[in-house]
């Protein structure tokens, strides 16, 4: 297995897929909480952390499938954050028999057309390349990071982000990620797994639009964590882990479906 991974705890397996711009260390505060009841698998996505760099067009969905096969896991719960949520969603659509439950945390979504506000932000960040320090500064100045950067986790996020950017601009040989077709946005109603969508209250308006699309998933619940921004996996690890555990164990505490309001 090429990808670096770690396993902690015993019980039903949960595979956690981190966002872009960081590596699997982003789960360091959640893993101890969840590992008390479950077997937790975390891994560095290709090109991040201790995993090999991007050398050619790569399917992150197939990377995940290869990891599960390597570990001998036929059926798991997936927890994906941001782009990791996009991977988890596409994997669930591609390999439905392998996913017991799906948790997406402030996910991105294949096929979603992002707002001009978000597109302008990304353009301004990318224009700083290859100046790593400037890239990190502009990226983390985004409004969806303001709570994290103002708190005790800001320096850790900056460290991970700088290491990620350095690898991208000094080691990667390819930047193309391959996604299944048709895009997930066109197939959300086909997700059979019980699903939980979680987000903070400090987000791009795009996230609320993505949540609207996810309402098409037949068996879905929604949760919102007050005062959390996009990096709620760092800043709100305990309530987030509790929310996920309630969901997996079938307890509806603190899990709210807006369609019932």
Secondary structure, DSSP 8 states (H G I E B T S, - for coil): --S-EEEE--SSEEEEE--TTS-GGGGHHHHHHHTTTSEEEEE--TTSTTS----S-B-HHHHHHHHHHHHT-SSEEEEEETHHHHHHHHHHHH-GGGEEEEEEES---TT----HHHHHHHHHHHTTTT-HHHHHHHHHTSGGGHHHHTSTTHHHHHHHHHHHHHHHHHT-S---B---SS-GGGTGGG--SEEEEEEESS--HHHHHHHHHHTTSSSEEEEEETT--TTHHHHTHHHHHHHHHHHHTT--TT-B-GGG-
